[in-house]
Every structure is written in C-alpha cells, then in structure tokens.
Amino acid sequence: MEKTYNPQAIEQTLYQQWESQGYFRPTQHPEQANYCIVIPPPNVTGTLHMGHAFQQTLMDALIRYQRMQGKNCLWQVGTDHAGIATQMVVERKLAAEEQKSRHDYGREAFIQKIWQWKQESGDTISQQMRRLGNSVDWEQACFTLDPSLSQAVQTVFIRLYQENLIYRGKRLVNWDPKLQTAISDLEVENHPSSGHLWTLRYPLEIGRPGALKTPYLCVATTRPETLLGDVAVAVHPEDERYQALIGQRVRVPLVNRHIPIIADRTVDPTFGTGVVKITPAHDFSDYSLGQRHQLPIINLWTPQITLRAQAEVLNSDGSPNEIVEAMLPAVYQGLDRERLRQRVVEDLQALGLLEQIQAHELSIPHGDRSGVPIEPLLTDQWYVRVKALAPTAIEMVKRGEIQFVPQQYENLYFAWMYDLQDWCISRQLWWGHRIPAWYDPQGRVYVGTDEISVRQHYQLAESVPLRQDEDVLDTWFSSALWSFTSLGWPAQLERFKIFHPTQVLITGFDILFFWVARMIMLTCHLLKDETGRPQVPFKQVYVTGLIRDDQGHKMSKSKGNVLDPLDLIDGITLAELLVKRTTGLMQPQQAQQIRQRTAQQFPQGIAAHGTDALRFTLAALASHGRDIHWDQQRLVGYRNFCNKLWNASRFVLLNTEGKACGQPGTEMNSRSLADRWIISALNETIQRCRQAFDAYRFDQVAMALYTFTWDHYCDWYLEIAKVQLNLGDPTVQQATRQTLLQGLETLLRLAHPIIPFITETIWLALKAVMPLTGETIMLQPFPEYHPEQVDQAATAAVIWMQRLINGIRHLRAERQFPPGKKIAILLRQLDPQQQEYLSQSAALIKTLARVSTIEIVQPGTTLPIAATLLLENMELLIPLEGVVDRQAELARLSCALQKLSLEQERLQAKLSNPGFITRAPQEVVAQERAKLTSCLADQQKLQQQYADLKG
C-alpha cells in the first residue's frame, strides 16, 4: 500500500477491472436466492446530480450487501429517452450549428439526427455512474427506445385500447406554447409573480334586482382576456349579496353573450367581489365546475396560444355545440394572450366596464423545460382510464405485498389512488414511442402494430387512405412499464422469469404518484403469475427525501447552489466553479449574487475527497423519509475517516508482514482482554449493520461502521496493540497480530457495500499476509454475527479501563501537567469488581496514560493535595506535589480568574441593560445568559483549584 491515501489513484482503475472481469453479472446459479433492483432510468440527456448520487449509492450498497450474502443479484441499468428534453437538446444544436429547425429536416430525418446525437453524446451519465462505483450489469443495459422495449410499449398500448382502458378524447391539459405539446403536472413549476386583479362589470340582463344597487355585476379576475370564452359567472350559494341573482343572467362584455349566474360551493366569497367568471376551456377549476353544471366549453386558443377566428364550442360531454355563437371579434383575432389582455382591458375601460385594477400576488405555472407560462388548453389527447386499474393496486399495498419504507408514505399513496383522474399519455413530439393508431378520412381510429396489420385486422381495402397519429407517448408511459420491459418482457426471457418481481425500488417522494403508482397499476393489470394472481413490480418501495443545500433550499441552477458529485470527488478550483455555476445565466445581477455566495462558501474551491468519502457521507445522511441538508464539513470528516482506515491498515500490514500471525481460530486461549473486547465489539457491529441494512437504515450502518473503526479499532485497539506487540511475549504478540488481521479483514467486508474502492484496495493488500481466497472482496461473504464471540465481561473491563484513562487525561489537560511527565495516581472507594478490572489492565493504564504508579487508597488514609475526579463511585486522585510548579500554577490560575471576572462583569452589565433585553432577539439573549452561567461555573472550579493549591 502507498504511504498516502489517494483515492484518485485507485478508483477508476479498480472499476475498470471489476467491469472487465464481469463481477457485476448475476451468477445464475439455480440454488441461490434471487435479488434484483431496477434502476430508475436517468434521462439520456442528463448528467449526474446529487439526487442520482444519493439514490444510486443506496442501491449499490444494497446490491453489494446482497451479493456478498451469496444471492444471485442483478442491478438492472438503463436510460430513458426523455422525449421533451432530448428533442430540445437536438433542436437547439441544429439551430446553433445549422440555423435549421426540425421542420426543415422533416420527421424521419430529424429522428435520425437525434439517434446520431445519442450515439455521440448520449452516454455521458452512464460514464459518470461508473465513477460512483455502481455495480450494475452493463451488459444488460437498455434504453427505453430499444426495439425490444418499443415492441413492449406498443403491445401494452394495443392491449389496453382493446380492453377500453385507453381512449382518445378532448380534455383540458397543461399546454406548453413554446414546445407545442401537452406536459404533465410534474413538468410544471409554479413561479411567484406580481400581477393584477381586474374587476370587470358584467351588465345584468334585467336591470337591478334584489339588493344590488347597480345594473351590473362586478366580477374579479386575474385573466380578463379569457372573458371571450366565459359561459357563466358563479357565486357561493350562501353569499347573501347575490342570492337573489342566482338563476338570472348577465351579458359578457365585448361579445354580448348572455350567460347564467350559478351557485357553487367552491367559490370563495372573500376573493375579490365574491363573483368569478367561469371559462371551462382555460382553467382547470373552471373545467371541473363546468362539468358539474353541464356548461358548454368555448376554446379560444390556437396551439400557438393566439386567438382563433372562430371558437371551438363543445357541450360538457365533448360533443359539438351548435347553439353558442362561435365567431370571435375580428379586431382580436390572431393576438397572443399578452397583447389580447392589453386590448381587452383598454376596450373595457373605454366602455366604462372596468371597475378597478388592484396589485395582486399570484403563482404562474411555467414549463420546466421551456420556461414559458403554461396554458390550460382543450385538445384531443390519448388517455388511460386509471380508475379501473386502481383497486388492484390499492389492494396489493393493503395486503402488504408491496410495502413502503417509511410506512407513512402509504397514506400519501392511498390519498392519490382514491382521487385519480384519467392519465393523458400523448405528447405532441417527434422523439418517442409513436402512437400505434391510424385514421381514415372520416377520422375513425384503427389501432395496431403497423399499417399492414391494421388493414388486415379491420379488413380495410388498400384504397382507403390511412395516416398514422403524429403524436408520441408520454415518457412516463414507457417508464411505468420499466420494471418488466427492462427485463425482456413480453419475450419470456430467463432474466424476466428469474428476477421479476424485483425486490425494492428506491425513489424520491416527488414521483411517488407520477411513476411508482402507475408502475404498480400497470404491472398488476398486465402481469399474472402461474395461478392468475396479479404480479407486483417490486416488493418494497424505499422513499428518500430530497437533497437540499446547507440552508435547506432546493438545489437549482438558477440559485447557483447545485453541487456536482464529480466536483466533490475530483475537486474543482473556485474559478472553474464560478464559471460552471454562472454559465447560461441571463441576468448579470443574478450571476453576481451567485459568485458572491459561492466565493463565500468555497473560498479555496472544492478539494478532492474521492468517491468513498462521498458515498459514506450520503449513507450517513440517509435518515428515513427526511430531506437532507448537505453538510460539506461532514464530507471532509468522512474523507478523514477513509484516511484513518488507510493509515490503520498500513500499521497492521507493517506489523504483520513476515511475522508469525497464527491461524484463524487457533489463538483464542491466548487472546488478551483487549483482543477479546475488540472481537466482541466487532460482532456487535456486525449485528447492528445487518439489522440496519435489512431495515434500509443506511445512516445507522454508517454510524456503526464509523464508531467501531474510529473509536474502537483505531483510537483504542491499535494503541493497545502497540503495547502488546512490545511486551516481548511471543504468544501474546501472535494473538495480537491475528486479532489485528481478523478485525481489519472483517471490517473491510463489513464496510465494502458503502465504501467499495478503499476496502477492495486494502483487502487485496491483506492477501499478502492472510490466507484469503478469491480475486475481489465483493464476492467474499458478508460477515456473520457470532453471538458466542460476544464477551460481556471483557467489554465491561475495557470500558472501565477506558473511563479511567480518559479521566486521567482529562485531569492532565485541565491542570496543564507537563505532557511527557509520568504521574502517580491514587484510587479510592473501588469495589471488588473494579479491583479485578485494575489487576487485568494496570500495565495498559500505566503505558497509555503515562502513569508511574497506581495505589489503592484505604479508608481513613490522609490524602495529599491532589487533583480529583469522581468516576461513578470511584475517586481518582493525582497528587500535585512534584508534578506542578506551585508558584507558577498559582500565577496562572490568578490570571485566568481575573479574565473570568472581567467577562462576568461584561455579561452581567449587558444582561442588566433593559434596552438589550427588549430589543435583542430572544435567542441572542439566551446565548448571553448561557455564557454567564458557564463563566460562573468556570470561576467556581478555578477558585477551588486555587484554594487547594495555596492551602
């Protein structure tokens, strides 16, 4: 082993060896239990981010843990074609390099351009995943547009259509005007914005009925431009101001359409005037209200979100409406929504129909890819009737065939599943799984694998022209089939038969509905076991929190707080980090703020920490279900942990190579108290790690490993081993060497799932001094818990010894005894058990605590002036005579007391000031009071020391 731990020198070389040797492949031994995790497929356009690093670290730790237990393990890997994201990347590339759009190429040529891009640049994230040490089976890597997966998606679509679970209908969707496609709720970001609330006057049809003093009804809205599509105004049924008007009619300004005044309990009487306009084609809440009241639907927009010349008018059931006037004012036709709003407001004001304009804070939905405001739009789309699929999926969770970890996420799952809306699965893109549907000139739909099979199945003559649907399927549709299509379904491959259902899915709570629930629904419906029972996609769902920055903010490029896992692994200079965080920002002020925050947080840039340190940090932070606040100092600490393990291993190798170490299990009788203690502590750590792994408590695994490695093995046992190796007794020395090796080798196997690179490197080095078989630690057995090796008596004796040594060290530091000077200690009030502990460990105590003599003081003995410390019932005394310079120590204590007195006066004056008490934040006042309490305690302690020494 090299003298200095350098992760960059070992990690990539090791990974290449692992992959080339095929260590990640399943063993396929029929007598072994099977274990499979299917990776949530990252976008082919993506790069590694902290969320990937976090979840993939946990998945890899589980796979390595199960593989070391002799299971036939498959970590199925793959990437998602990411319809919108990928199409955007290539469109921007063509625009920048060739000044062309996809329409210049046409559909087929443009898709070829995307495949070409994927071949050249679409493998970035797969290479980055290797840097994390992911032990996935790369030979089985798949892509959601691979031919076999495309066939599976097509098969599912056709089957669900034939079962009347997929249909085409006209409904309201989130429409991205820039990308010209429907998008899912998950792809919508709500941005706070300063807007306005317009109050408009809608003339009453019959004058001034009831208590209303004006001939018009005042309607509050944040979107005056959509009044052209109003079909009703609504009030709360118990709002006394408007009860007499319910059932009457008002006239919509500018289009002179007469619409009813209706009552609905969803109307908030405190919002605006308590009267809202209902435009079902342009607001999701209005659409739902319109369905309840069977109101017509008037669609104003073209796909470009400009005003139509003639509105699309439908009844609430989607059938054409021939009653409502469809023509729209010619002066507005072709205007986009912003310009239309401006013109409508101007004309209402000119007509005296604008009551007032108020400032209003609102949240505007934006497309997460395009960045433009989303528009609710009435379009023809394909839908899945998910309500028919939900009952079985709900029952599977209720019966415990799928378990959520932590369990409280079951409640969130059920809340969604009991309130489902049909799922829009079509997107107006070119890149993706093209919908296998064809249309004749009359608009009739024919679904099949290709045009030939469609004509054969529906007995259509060649003379009947057919055109295929232009849309593709939502990426989430193919992702919902991922757990089984990635394993080769519908072909009954051996891989699918062996590994489905999979064991566990690790994912974030934010896609619990958009992905997890849909996977459960479709898998249970499509797949059955040999008895006809529905199959589940996975047996457990481990839900992680989100990784946030150290202030608790969500990581985003716009905030400049994103951390690249590879920067944490390899390091990055401040200059490079600033360029990385500000590239692409449009606002100079925003870029400057990001530069300032980054320079303050990372003044020296980010040092290289290595993959193992990052993985250990992520595991240590993985508390159940909680968001993670990233702590850079913990990463530094766990880099030090890896360094500690490296140096400890070098010590073991230097003290065992070429020396008699005995054979495992042959030196039990000659093992010392400390040897038996460390073996006992190791077994207890094994038990804790196994229990924590099985419960998905990765944080507890990390803590158990850290405590044993740093506190027990390195800080205590290695120091004890140095003493035992220098005693000169060959039997004790040999037992010590064997314990050093056994403890280290077992620890390496125990820690390997979390920190694979350093453990493999050290384990390979141990082969020079231990009879180890095999070429890699990852195929060695995970340590087993041996209760017979847990020695409670040895543990109690060593804990007593540690407490005494720590007490001695505490008094030495507190009284500032010369570090190298040996001291005598007195012990008083020992019980028989403690006297036995002392007899077993006296030699170690003298060496480790630099003690010359240990004397047990009998009751009634006159005691010298000494520094004292009570350790439970036992009293520790260190005589001061001959240890300290009396006059120098008195002078030091006097100076310290003077400083404490000045600090006490300052704090008391501050806390006696009424202005400070009333104006300062309560937490600041509490801090100052705590300082005063601590100051008084220190004074009392030093005064006692001064009196003892002077007397």
KOLMI-931829 format. One line per 8 residues: number of its first residue (from 1); their letters; for each residue x, z, y of C-alpha. Coordinates in steps of 0.05 Angstrom, whole numbers. Layout:
! residues N
NUM> A> X/Z/Y; ...;
***
This chain:
! residues 951
1> MEKTYNPQ> 0/0/0; 22/-15/71; 41/45/113; -12/30/166; -86/15/152; -100/-55/178; -170/-80/157; -157/-149/185;
9> AIEQTLYQ> -100/-158/136; -142/-144/74; -216/-160/85; -221/-236/86; -170/-246/31; -207/-197/-14; -274/-230/-2; -247/-299/-19;
17> QWESQGYF> -221/-270/-85; -287/-237/-101; -326/-301/-88; -277/-347/-125; -277/-301/-186; -353/-302/-189; -361/-226/-185; -427/-234/-147;
25> RPTQHPEQ> -462/-273/-201; -512/-239/-247; -484/-223/-316; -547/-249/-351; -537/-201/-409; -605/-191/-441; -593/-118/-458; -582/-100/-385;
33> ANYCIVIP> -636/-78/-337; -650/-129/-282; -646/-116/-208; -660/-166/-152; -662/-165/-77; -684/-227/-39; -651/-231/30; -697/-241/90;
41> PPNVTGTL> -674/-311/106; -639/-315/173; -651/-375/217; -605/-434/204; -593/-437/279; -576/-364/283; -513/-323/290; -501/-254/263;
49> HMGHAFQQ> -532/-198/306; -534/-123/297; -602/-125/263; -573/-172/210; -511/-128/202; -553/-65/194; -602/-91/143; -552/-131/104;
57> TLMDALIR> -505/-72/99; -560/-31/67; -579/-88/20; -507/-98/-1; -497/-24/-13; -558/-23/-59; -535/-85/-97; -465/-57/-107;
65> YQRMQGKN> -493/11/-128; -539/-20/-180; -486/-69/-204; -438/-11/-216; -492/21/-259; -488/-37/-306; -550/-74/-283; -559/-150/-283;
73> CLWQVGTD> -560/-157/-207; -579/-216/-164; -578/-215/-88; -614/-280/-74; -590/-311/-9; -616/-368/34; -632/-391/104; -696/-410/140;
81> HAGIATQM> -705/-479/172; -732/-445/235; -777/-501/258; -782/-489/333; -711/-461/342; -677/-517/304; -716/-573/337; -699/-543/406;
89> VVERKLAA> -625/-540/390; -621/-612/369; -666/-637/426; -621/-602/477; -560/-631/443; -588/-702/447; -608/-693/519; -539/-667/539;
97> EEQKSRHD> -497/-716/499; -540/-779/498; -593/-768/552; -646/-783/499; -707/-747/473; -734/-743/403; -786/-795/423; -730/-844/437;
105> YGREAFIQ> -709/-838/364; -777/-832/330; -795/-782/277; -754/-804/218; -690/-817/257; -697/-752/294; -704/-713/230; -641/-747/204;
113> KIWQWKQE> -606/-722/267; -627/-651/251; -601/-657/179; -536/-683/207; -532/-624/254; -546/-575/197; -490/-607/156; -441/-598/213;
121> SGDTISQQ> -462/-533/247; -518/-500/208; -475/-457/164; -448/-410/217; -488/-349/197; -470/-357/124; -397/-354/141; -409/-293/184;
129> MRRLGNSV> -447/-259/128; -384/-264/86; -348/-224/139; -396/-166/126; -375/-165/53; -444/-188/28; -440/-195/-48; -494/-248/-52;
137> DWEQACFT> -496/-302/-105; -474/-360/-61; -481/-409/-120; -557/-398/-117; -562/-403/-41; -623/-442/-19; -655/-469/44; -729/-469/59;
145> LDPSLSQA> -729/-546/64; -692/-558/-1; -730/-607/-45; -750/-554/-96; -776/-507/-42; -812/-564/-6; -847/-580/-72; -867/-508/-80;
153> VQTVFIRL> -895/-504/-9; -934/-568/-20; -961/-542/-86; -986/-479/-54; -1019/-515/4; -1056/-562/-42; -1079/-507/-87; -1104/-463/-30;
161> YQENLIYR> -1140/-523/0; -1174/-538/-66; -1196/-465/-70; -1225/-470/0; -1175/-419/25; -1143/-469/73; -1185/-508/123; -1178/-547/187;
169> GKRLVNWD> -1216/-521/248; -1218/-518/324; -1200/-449/349; -1162/-415/404; -1086/-409/394; -1024/-389/433; -1001/-456/462; -931/-468/488;
177> PKLQTAIS> -937/-522/542; -863/-538/542; -855/-544/466; -925/-574/458; -942/-532/398; -981/-472/375; -939/-410/364; -950/-343/330;
185> DLEVENHP> -961/-276/364; -891/-256/342; -862/-312/384; -897/-287/447; -862/-240/495; -902/-204/549; -866/-202/616; -889/-155/672;
193> SSGHLWTL> -905/-194/735; -931/-182/805; -994/-223/813; -1062/-222/847; -1133/-203/833; -1182/-251/865; -1254/-230/878; -1300/-291/879;
201> RYPLEIGR> -1373/-298/900; -1419/-329/848; -1487/-345/882; -1548/-315/847; -1599/-364/822; -1659/-326/852; -1633/-291/914; -1626/-215/919;
209> PGALKTPY> -1660/-179/861; -1656/-105/849; -1608/-61/888; -1558/-117/903; -1552/-128/978; -1521/-197/976; -1545/-264/950; -1483/-269/906;
217> LCVATTRP> -1448/-231/851; -1374/-213/863; -1331/-228/803; -1259/-203/796; -1208/-248/760; -1133/-259/753; -1145/-333/737; -1190/-366/788;
225> ETLLGDVA> -1171/-436/765; -1207/-428/698; -1275/-417/732; -1287/-491/719; -1297/-471/646; -1340/-409/657; -1401/-403/612; -1425/-333/631;
233> VAVHPEDE> -1410/-271/672; -1411/-204/638; -1424/-131/658; -1425/-66/619; -1496/-52/595; -1496/18/625; -1469/-2/693; -1527/18/739;
241> RYQALIGQ> -1504/-30/793; -1520/-91/752; -1572/-71/700; -1628/-106/737; -1589/-171/737; -1577/-175/661; -1611/-238/635; -1612/-274/702;
249> RVRVPLVN> -1565/-330/723; -1511/-346/773; -1482/-412/798; -1409/-426/783; -1375/-448/848; -1346/-518/854; -1380/-544/791; -1451/-518/805;
257> RHIPIIAD> -1461/-498/733; -1515/-445/722; -1493/-391/673; -1525/-327/648; -1508/-255/666; -1498/-219/600; -1482/-147/579; -1424/-129/533;
265> RTVDPTFG> -1393/-61/519; -1322/-89/521; -1328/-99/596; -1290/-46/636; -1335/-25/694; -1275/3/731; -1237/-63/732; -1246/-100/797;
273> TGVVKITP> -1320/-104/813; -1342/-89/742; -1364/-162/734; -1320/-210/695; -1325/-284/683; -1326/-310/612; -1285/-371/595; -1281/-374/518;
281> AHDFSDYS> -1234/-434/516; -1180/-400/557; -1177/-326/539; -1176/-292/471; -1220/-234/492; -1270/-283/523; -1268/-324/460; -1288/-264/417;
289> LGQRHQLP> -1342/-244/466; -1368/-315/467; -1372/-315/391; -1413/-251/392; -1462/-280/443; -1461/-352/416; -1437/-381/482; -1414/-453/490;
297> IINLWTPQ> -1339/-468/496; -1311/-511/552; -1239/-533/543; -1208/-554/609; -1136/-569/589; -1097/-627/561; -1039/-608/515; -994/-611/576;
305> ITLRAQAE> -1040/-558/609; -1065/-605/662; -1139/-611/679; -1178/-661/638; -1221/-714/669; -1276/-693/622; -1281/-625/590; -1285/-616/515;
313> VLNSDGSP> -1351/-579/505; -1369/-546/439; -1420/-497/413; -1396/-430/388; -1395/-456/317; -1348/-512/337; -1399/-568/335; -1404/-616/394;
321> NEIVEAML> -1447/-593/452; -1489/-647/486; -1523/-603/537; -1469/-575/582; -1442/-625/634; -1372/-646/613; -1348/-682/676; -1299/-643/720;
329> PAVYQGLD> -1289/-652/795; -1247/-714/807; -1205/-681/861; -1176/-633/810; -1164/-679/752; -1092/-682/728; -1069/-619/765; -1028/-568/727;
337> RERLRQRV> -1051/-496/725; -1009/-471/784; -1030/-528/830; -1102/-523/806; -1103/-449/822; -1079/-462/893; -1130/-517/905; -1188/-476/876;
345> VEDLQALG> -1172/-416/919; -1166/-459/981; -1233/-492/968; -1268/-426/952; -1243/-398/1018; -1267/-459/1056; -1336/-450/1025; -1338/-375/1042;
353> LLEQIQAH> -1338/-357/968; -1272/-318/967; -1287/-245/977; -1216/-217/976; -1146/-222/946; -1110/-160/922; -1040/-149/895; -1043/-136/821;
361> ELSIPHGD> -991/-119/768; -1002/-156/703; -968/-176/639; -959/-250/627; -945/-277/556; -885/-324/552; -857/-365/494; -795/-331/468;
369> RSGVPIEP> -761/-398/458; -785/-439/517; -790/-383/568; -854/-412/599; -921/-377/604; -964/-385/542; -1034/-415/550; -1093/-399/504;
377> LLTDQWYV> -1116/-468/483; -1172/-495/440; -1140/-542/389; -1150/-569/319; -1106/-530/271; -1099/-512/198; -1118/-441/177; -1114/-395/117;
385> RVKALAPT> -1175/-352/102; -1134/-288/94; -1194/-242/89; -1206/-269/19; -1135/-253/-1; -1132/-183/29; -1170/-140/-22; -1120/-150/-78;
393> AIEMVKRG> -1061/-139/-32; -1092/-74/-7; -1106/-51/-78; -1034/-63/-100; -1009/-14/-47; -1063/37/-61; -1046/37/-135; -972/47/-119;
401> EIQFVPQQ> -949/-19/-149; -918/-31/-80; -890/30/-45; -870/35/28; -809/75/48; -821/115/92; -892/123/66; -925/127/135;
409> YENLYFAW> -918/51/141; -974/45/90; -1022/66/145; -998/11/191; -1004/-39/134; -1075/-18/119; -1094/-20/193; -1074/-93/196;
417> MYDLQDWC> -1103/-112/129; -1172/-85/146; -1175/-124/211; -1150/-194/193; -1162/-259/230; -1153/-327/197; -1080/-348/200; -1061/-410/239;
425> ISRQLWWG> -1008/-445/197; -998/-512/232; -947/-528/286; -940/-590/329; -868/-604/310; -829/-655/271; -780/-609/236; -811/-572/178;
433> HRIPAWYD> -856/-580/118; -903/-636/139; -975/-621/122; -995/-660/59; -1061/-685/88; -1084/-755/105; -1141/-781/148; -1184/-844/145;
441> PQGRVYVG> -1210/-878/208; -1272/-834/207; -1229/-771/208; -1244/-750/136; -1189/-707/105; -1154/-720/39; -1101/-671/13; -1048/-689/-39;
449> TDEISVRQ> -974/-694/-52; -968/-765/-25; -1010/-825/-4; -1009/-856/-74; -1035/-793/-107; -1087/-784/-52; -1115/-854/-64; -1116/-842/-139;
457> HYQLAESV> -1148/-773/-135; -1201/-792/-83; -1209/-864/-111; -1193/-897/-44; -1181/-971/-41; -1117/-999/-11; -1158/-1030/44; -1176/-961/71;
465> PLRQDEDV> -1123/-944/123; -1095/-874/118; -1050/-835/166; -1013/-771/149; -1023/-709/191; -969/-706/244; -963/-630/243; -917/-586/201;
473> LDTWFSSA> -930/-518/171; -913/-454/208; -845/-429/185; -878/-363/166; -919/-401/114; -858/-422/74; -827/-353/87; -888/-320/56;
481> LWSFTSLG> -871/-354/-10; -797/-337/-6; -794/-281/-58; -812/-330/-114; -796/-400/-87; -724/-379/-75; -720/-361/-149; -743/-431/-170;
489> WPAQLERF> -819/-427/-175; -861/-468/-193; -810/-491/-244; -807/-435/-296; -732/-425/-288; -698/-369/-326; -677/-339/-260; -750/-333/-238;
497> KIFHPTQV> -772/-304/-305; -716/-252/-304; -717/-229/-232; -789/-233/-208; -819/-187/-185; -760/-167/-143; -741/-94/-133; -740/-79/-59;
505> LITGFDIL> -750/-114/8; -711/-87/67; -740/-108/133; -760/-85/203; -828/-57/221; -838/-113/273; -852/-165/218; -890/-119/171;
513> FFWVARMI> -953/-159/183; -925/-228/200; -883/-232/138; -889/-173/89; -965/-171/86; -971/-246/78; -919/-246/23; -960/-194/-14;
521> MLTCHLLK> -1025/-231/-5; -1000/-299/-27; -958/-274/-85; -1014/-232/-113; -1061/-292/-109; -1015/-345/-136; -975/-309/-189; -1002/-274/-250;
529> DETGRPQV> -966/-241/-308; -979/-257/-381; -1042/-213/-381; -1070/-245/-319; -1055/-187/-273; -1031/-205/-203; -956/-201/-193; -926/-166/-133;
537> PFKQVYVT> -868/-197/-95; -828/-132/-94; -839/-61/-118; -816/-25/-55; -811/-41/19; -758/-3/57; -775/-7/131; -718/1/181;
545> GLIRDDQG> -720/17/254; -691/-27/308; -620/-21/334; -620/-5/408; -564/6/457; -536/75/474; -590/83/527; -646/68/478;
553> HKMSKSKG> -660/-1/507; -675/-61/462; -615/-106/457; -626/-172/492; -583/-226/523; -620/-220/590; -599/-147/594; -528/-162/574;
561> NVLDPLDL> -527/-105/523; -522/-146/460; -466/-126/412; -437/-179/366; -419/-146/299; -358/-191/294; -333/-165/361; -337/-95/333;
569> IDGITLAE> -300/-118/270; -246/-161/302; -243/-134/373; -252/-172/438; -220/-166/507; -260/-147/568; -251/-216/598; -277/-250/535;
577> LLVKRTTG> -335/-202/531; -356/-214/603; -356/-290/592; -396/-281/528; -449/-237/560; -459/-278/623; -455/-349/597; -521/-385/607;
585> LMQPQQAQ> -550/-335/657; -585/-370/714; -586/-313/765; -518/-293/796; -544/-224/813; -563/-212/741; -494/-235/718; -460/-188/767;
593> QIRQRTAQ> -501/-129/742; -483/-145/671; -409/-150/689; -411/-82/722; -446/-48/664; -400/-80/613; -336/-62/651; -360/10/657;
601> QFPQGIAA> -378/15/583; -318/-23/555; -262/-19/608; -210/-39/556; -255/-87/518; -274/-71/446; -219/-52/397; -218/-79/326;
609> HGTDALRF> -250/-30/277; -257/-70/213; -318/-85/170; -316/-20/131; -319/23/193; -378/-17/219; -414/-13/152; -403/62/147;
617> TLAALASH> -429/72/218; -492/32/203; -505/70/139; -494/137/174; -545/118/228; -598/95/178; -648/151/185; -716/138/155;
625> GRDIHWDQ> -760/95/199; -726/112/265; -698/66/317; -623/71/321; -587/85/386; -519/53/378; -462/101/389; -395/68/399;
633> QRLVGYRN> -359/135/391; -386/142/321; -356/74/304; -289/99/330; -298/163/288; -312/124/224; -252/79/237; -212/143/238;
641> FCNKLWNA> -247/163/173; -223/99/140; -153/112/166; -156/183/138; -176/157/70; -119/106/72; -67/158/90; -93/207/38;
649> SRFVLLNT> -87/153/-14; -16/138/6; 0/212/-2; -29/212/-72; 9/149/-93; 75/175/-64; 67/240/-103; 44/209/-169;
657> EGKACGQP> 82/143/-179; 136/152/-231; 116/224/-245; 81/258/-303; 6/258/-288; -23/273/-356; -82/240/-389; -153/249/-362;
665> GTEMNSRS> -188/309/-393; -125/340/-424; -105/387/-368; -169/426/-358; -140/492/-381; -80/488/-334; -120/470/-272; -115/517/-214;
673> LADRWIIS> -172/550/-177; -167/495/-124; -166/440/-177; -230/466/-208; -262/473/-139; -248/402/-117; -273/373/-183; -335/416/-175;
681> ALNETIQR> -345/393/-102; -336/321/-125; -391/327/-177; -439/358/-127; -423/300/-80; -437/250/-136; -505/283/-148; -522/280/-73;
689> CRQAFDAY> -501/207/-67; -541/186/-128; -603/222/-104; -595/194/-34; -584/122/-58; -646/126/-101; -687/152/-41; -658/99/7;
697> RFDQVAMA> -626/155/47; -563/117/66; -549/167/122; -545/223/70; -499/181/26; -452/171/86; -454/244/105; -439/267/33;
705> LYTFTWDH> -380/219/29; -354/239/97; -359/314/83; -324/310/16; -270/261/38; -252/291/105; -269/365/98; -257/379/24;
713> YCDWYLEI> -208/328/-3; -164/312/57; -166/374/101; -163/426/45; -145/399/-23; -87/356/-1; -57/415/36; -66/459/-25;
721> AKVQLNLG> -38/404/-70; 26/403/-28; 35/477/-42; 21/468/-116; 68/409/-122; 124/451/-91; 114/512/-136; 161/485/-189;
729> DPTVQQAT> 114/498/-248; 112/432/-286; 44/447/-317; 12/463/-250; 45/402/-219; 20/356/-273; -51/384/-269; -48/376/-193;
737> RQTLLQGL> -26/303/-198; -81/288/-248; -133/321/-204; -108/283/-143; -115/217/-181; -181/233/-214; -211/257/-150; -188/197/-110;
745> ETLLRLAH> -207/145/-161; -276/175/-170; -284/179/-95; -266/106/-87; -320/85/-137; -369/131/-103; -356/102/-34; -349/29/-55;
753> PIIPFITE> -421/7/-42; -414/29/32; -340/11/46; -321/-43/-5; -257/-70/24; -215/-8/32; -239/21/-34; -221/-42/-72;
761> TIWLALKA> -151/-45/-40; -135/28/-56; -165/22/-126; -121/-37/-142; -61/3/-119; -81/61/-164; -76/16/-224; 0/24/-219;
769> VMPLTGET> -5/98/-236; -71/104/-275; -95/72/-339; -151/32/-305; -181/-30/-337; -215/-88/-302; -196/-130/-243; -244/-103/-190;
777> IMLQPFPE> -274/-37/-171; -343/-69/-161; -352/-78/-236; -329/-7/-252; -383/45/-269; -412/85/-212; -393/158/-221; -438/200/-264;
785> YHPEQVDQ> -456/272/-248; -427/322/-298; -460/390/-288; -411/423/-336; -356/408/-285; -392/446/-230; -353/512/-224; -392/560/-180;
793> AATAAVIW> -341/616/-188; -284/572/-165; -326/546/-107; -343/616/-84; -270/638/-88; -244/577/-49; -299/585/4; -277/658/14;
801> MQRLINGI> -205/636/20; -222/581/70; -262/631/112; -204/679/114; -153/625/131; -198/598/186; -205/669/213; -130/678/215;
809> RHLRAERQ> -122/611/250; -176/629/300; -142/694/320; -75/660/325; -103/608/372; -145/657/412; -86/705/423; -37/647/430;
817> FPPGKKIA> 11/673/378; 75/631/370; 54/574/323; 114/579/277; 117/654/272; 96/686/207; 49/745/216; 27/804/175;
825> ILLRQLDP> -48/814/163; -89/874/144; -155/870/107; -205/926/107; -271/940/70; -261/889/14; -309/894/-44; -284/885/-116;
833> QQQEYLSQ> -303/811/-118; -265/797/-54; -204/834/-81; -208/788/-142; -211/727/-96; -150/753/-58; -110/761/-122; -126/689/-141;
841> SAALIKTL> -108/658/-74; -57/703/-40; 0/654/-48; -41/597/-17; -64/641/41; 7/660/58; 31/588/58; -29/555/92;
849> ARVSTIEI> -39/609/146; 36/626/156; 27/698/134; 86/742/114; 48/799/82; -23/817/63; -42/890/59; -108/921/39;
857> VQPGTTLP> -122/980/85; -153/1041/52; -208/1081/88; -181/1134/135; -115/1098/148; -92/1100/221; -93/1029/246; -42/997/294;
865> IAATLLLE> -64/959/356; -87/892/328; -128/830/339; -190/838/297; -245/794/269; -304/812/225; -316/764/167; -383/786/138;
873> NMELLIPL> -369/856/111; -293/848/112; -250/862/173; -187/821/187; -133/852/230; -68/822/257; -21/876/284; 4/856/353;
881> EGVVDRQA> 69/895/350; 127/847/345; 82/786/349; 69/780/424; 108/799/487; 65/856/513; 80/847/587; 75/771/584;
889> ELARLSCA> 9/775/548; -19/826/598; 1/780/655; -33/720/620; -97/760/609; -97/785/680; -91/714/707; -147/690/662;
897> LQKLSLEQ> -192/747/684; -180/731/757; -202/658/745; -264/681/708; -281/729/764; -278/673/816; -320/628/772; -371/685/762;
905> ERLQAKLS> -376/695/838; -386/620/849; -441/614/797; -477/677/820; -477/653/892; -504/586/871; -559/616/829; -577/665/884;
913> NPGFITRA> -590/608/932; -666/595/936; -653/524/961; -614/506/898; -665/538/852; -724/500/883; -691/432/897; -645/422/837;
921> PQEVVAQE> -673/392/773; -692/446/722; -641/421/671; -585/429/723; -607/500/739; -609/515/664; -539/488/656; -512/533/712;
929> RAKLTSCL> -545/594/682; -515/578/614; -446/572/647; -455/641/678; -475/672/611; -413/641/578; -369/665/635; -393/737/629;
937> ADQQKLQQ> -382/735/553; -311/709/562; -297/763/613; -321/818/566; -278/791/509; -214/786/552; -226/854/583; -228/885/514;
945> QYADLKG> -164/848/494; -131/872/558; -152/945/545; -129/943/473; -61/915/491; -50/961/551; -70/1022/511;
***
